[in-house]
């Protein structure tokens, strides 16, 4: 499991722990690379410009217990940076990644 990222110098003291990651996500039909994720938001890089305030659909595939699962949620773009043809996007989640049913699947230990 990734370790939470805590930055003491971070002035806004985020409400949820962020977890560093390097996973491919689908963002409204476009490929993106997520760099960190929390219960309330996600930061990813993409080649597609996403305007501030726009709503995006995020989907992630993961394997648990030998089976592939997809989780999806919606987020609102709250931060955008541009560098070298890539766009860094911070999105605040407006729906959770896991439904109550999916959370039960993820919370169970994988069978070996």
C-alpha positions, 0 to 999 in steps of 0.5 A, a space after each residue: 500500500 502506498 504511504 501517505 504524503 505529509 508535507 509539514 510546510 504545506 500551509 493548507 493542511 489538507 483534510 485527507 492524507 494523500 498517497 503517492 502513486 503512479 497509476 494510469 487512470 481514464 479521465 473522461 475518455 482520456 489517458 492520464 497518469 495519477 501522481 497522488 490520490 486521497 479520499 477527497 481528491 486526485 492529482 494527475 497529468 494528461 495531454 488534454 487541457 481541462 478547464 478550471 471548474 469542469 467536471 471529469 469522470 475518473 476510472 481506475 482499474 485494479 486487481 484484487 483477489 486475482 480479479 480485475 475491478 474498475 472504480 469510478 467517480 466524478 471530480 471537479 477541476 480545481 487546479 491546472 498547471 501547464 508545462 512541456 505540453 502536459 497539463 497537471 490537474 488537481 480535481 476535488 472528488 464530488 463522488 467517492 471512488 468506492 460505492 459501499 459495495 465496492 468498499 466491502 470488496 476492497 476492504 476484504 483481505 485477498 485470498 491466497 
